[in-house]
Amino acid sequence: MEVNNYIQAEKRVKRIKSFYNHLQVFVIMMLVLLFFSNTIFNFFETHIQNTGSLNWAKANIWVNSLLWAIGVLVHGIYAFKYKITFLNSWEQKKVNEFMNEK
C-alpha cells in the first residue's frame, strides 16, 4: 500500500511540474506578444492589403491567447487535484486493469 501511495504522489508531482512548465511558456509568450504586438501588427499591415483579413489576423492573435489561457486554467485545475470524479475513477480503473494484467 505504501508503494501505491508513493506512485500516486509521484504522479501528482509530475502533473504539477508539467503545469508549471506550461504556465512558464504561456507567461513568456504572452510577455513577448505584449512587448512586440505593435511590431507583429505592423508586419501584418505591410503584408496584408485586405482590411477584413487584417482585422481577422489581429483578432486571431488575441483569441488564440485567450483560448490558451483557458487551457492553462484547465491544466492547473487538473494538476492541483480538482479533478472531475469521472477522471479520478477512470484513472483508478485503468491502474487496477493494468495491475491485473500481470
N, C-alpha and C positions, 0 to 999 in steps of 0.2 A: 504494500500500500504506500509506503514511503517513496519508493521509486516512481510510482504513478504520480504522486504529488510533485515530485521533483520535475518530472517530464512536463506536467501541466504548467508549473511555474516557469520552466524554461521556455515553453511556447508563448506564454504571456509576455515574458521579457522580450522575445523576438518580435512579437506583434507591436509592442510599444516602441521598440527600437526602429522598426520599419516605419511606424507612423512619424517619429521624429525626423527620420531621413526624408520622408515625403514632405513634411512641413518645412524642413530646411530648404529643399529645392523650390517649393512653392514660394516661400518668402524671398529667396534670391531672385527668382524670375519676376515676381511682382515688383521688386525694387528696380530691377533692370527696366521693366516695362514703364514704370512711373518716371524714372530718370530719363529714359530715351524715347518716350512716347511721341514727343514732338518730332524727333528725327525719323521715327518709324512712319508717322503720319505724313511728313514731308516727302518721304520716299514714295508712298502710295500716291500722293498728289502729283508728283512728277511723272509717274509711270501709268497712272490710270486717268484717262480723259473723261470717262463717263461718270457723272456725279452720283448716279444711283449706285454704281459699283464701288465708288469711293466711300460713300456713306455705309454701304454694306461691309466693306473691309474694316472701317473704323469700329462699327458696332460689333463685328465678329470678334475683334480682339478683346473687347470688354465682356462680351457674352461668354466667350470661352474662359476668361479669367474667373467669372462668376461661377460657371459650371465646375471649374477646377476647385474653387473654394468650397463648393458644396461637397465635392468628392473628398477633400481633405477633412471636412467636418464629419462625414460618414466614417471615414477611415479612423478618425480619432475616437468616435463613439465605439466602434468595433474594438479598437486597440485597448481601450480602458475598461473593457468588460461590460459595457452597457449593451450587451448583445440581445438580439431578439431571441426569445426562447426557442424558436424553431432552429436557429443556427446552433445553439448550445446543445439541444437534444440530437441534432443531426451529427454534430462532431462526436458526441459520446457514442452514438450508434455506430459510426464508422470506426472508431477506436476499438469498440468491442468486436466488430466484424473482423477487423484485421488481426486482433489478438486471437480470435478463434480459428483463423486460417492455418495456424502452425500445426 
